[in-house]
Amino acid sequence: DVCSSDQDATLQLSLKRNAQDQTRVNEKVDAFEKRITQRYNSLDAQLSSLNGLNAYIAQQVTAWNKSSG
């Protein structure tokens, strides 16, 4: 049957396109995840640095208050 053969070919083409679309979406998701992870790691490092600076400043203020009191 010619009609069913055409339908099969159309269905196969649709399945192939769908698979290609899924691959593209997965690649975009992977790239996005990589960017977000890099940003998170960068922010985490900055936060650690600021926490260290905060502890240092608190220590200096405490020492200053003791010496000026």
C-alpha positions as a Markdown table, in Angstrom:
| # | Residue | x | y | z |
|---|---|---|---|---|
| 1 | Asp | 0.0 | 0.0 | 0.0 |
| 2 | Val | 1.5 | 3.3 | -1.2 |
| 3 | Cys | -0.3 | 5.4 | 1.4 |
| 4 | Ser | 1.0 | 3.4 | 4.4 |
| 5 | Ser | 4.5 | 3.5 | 2.9 |
| 6 | Asp | 4.3 | 7.3 | 2.7 |
| 7 | Gln | 3.0 | 7.4 | 6.2 |
| 8 | Asp | 5.9 | 5.2 | 7.4 |
| 9 | Ala | 8.4 | 7.5 | 5.7 |
| 10 | Thr | 6.8 | 10.6 | 7.2 |
| 11 | Leu | 6.8 | 9.0 | 10.6 |
| 12 | Gln | 10.4 | 7.9 | 10.3 |
| 13 | Leu | 11.4 | 11.4 | 9.3 |
| 14 | Ser | 9.5 | 12.9 | 12.3 |
| 15 | Leu | 11.2 | 10.5 | 14.6 |
| 16 | Lys | 14.6 | 11.4 | 13.2 |
| 17 | Arg | 13.9 | 15.1 | 13.6 |
| 18 | Asn | 12.6 | 14.6 | 17.1 |
| 19 | Ala | 15.8 | 12.7 | 18.1 |
| 20 | Gln | 17.9 | 15.6 | 16.6 |
| 21 | Asp | 15.8 | 18.1 | 18.5 |
| 22 | Gln | 16.3 | 16.2 | 21.7 |
| 23 | Thr | 20.0 | 16.0 | 21.1 |
| 24 | Arg | 20.2 | 19.8 | 20.6 |
| 25 | Val | 18.1 | 20.5 | 23.8 |
| 26 | Asn | 20.4 | 18.1 | 25.8 |
| 27 | Glu | 23.5 | 19.9 | 24.5 |
| 28 | Lys | 22.0 | 23.3 | 25.5 |
| 29 | Val | 21.1 | 22.0 | 28.9 |
| 30 | Asp | 24.6 | 20.6 | 29.4 |
| 31 | Ala | 26.2 | 23.9 | 28.3 |
| 32 | Phe | 23.8 | 25.9 | 30.6 |
| 33 | Glu | 24.6 | 23.6 | 33.5 |
| 34 | Lys | 28.3 | 24.0 | 33.0 |
| 35 | Arg | 28.0 | 27.9 | 32.9 |
| 36 | Ile | 25.8 | 27.9 | 36.1 |
| 37 | Thr | 28.2 | 25.6 | 37.9 |
| 38 | Gln | 31.2 | 27.8 | 37.0 |
| 39 | Arg | 29.3 | 30.9 | 38.2 |
| 40 | Tyr | 28.3 | 29.1 | 41.4 |
| 41 | Asn | 31.9 | 28.0 | 42.1 |
| 42 | Ser | 33.1 | 31.5 | 41.4 |
| 43 | Leu | 30.5 | 33.0 | 43.8 |
| 44 | Asp | 31.4 | 30.4 | 46.4 |
| 45 | Ala | 35.0 | 31.3 | 46.2 |
| 46 | Gln | 34.2 | 35.0 | 46.5 |
| 47 | Leu | 32.0 | 34.3 | 49.5 |
| 48 | Ser | 34.7 | 32.4 | 51.2 |
| 49 | Ser | 37.1 | 35.2 | 50.6 |
| 50 | Leu | 34.6 | 37.8 | 52.1 |
| 51 | Asn | 34.0 | 35.6 | 55.1 |
| 52 | Gly | 37.8 | 35.5 | 55.7 |
| 53 | Leu | 38.0 | 39.2 | 55.3 |
| 54 | Asn | 35.1 | 39.7 | 57.7 |
| 55 | Ala | 36.8 | 37.5 | 60.3 |
| 56 | Tyr | 40.0 | 39.4 | 59.9 |
| 57 | Ile | 38.3 | 42.8 | 60.3 |
| 58 | Ala | 36.4 | 41.6 | 63.4 |
| 59 | Gln | 39.6 | 40.5 | 64.9 |
| 60 | Gln | 41.3 | 43.8 | 64.2 |
| 61 | Val | 38.4 | 45.8 | 65.6 |
| 62 | Thr | 38.5 | 43.7 | 68.8 |
| 63 | Ala | 42.2 | 44.2 | 69.1 |
| 64 | Trp | 41.8 | 47.9 | 68.4 |
| 65 | Asn | 39.1 | 48.2 | 71.0 |
| 66 | Lys | 41.2 | 46.5 | 73.6 |
| 67 | Ser | 44.2 | 48.7 | 73.0 |
| 68 | Ser | 42.2 | 52.0 | 72.9 |
| 69 | Gly | 40.2 | 51.1 | 76.0 |
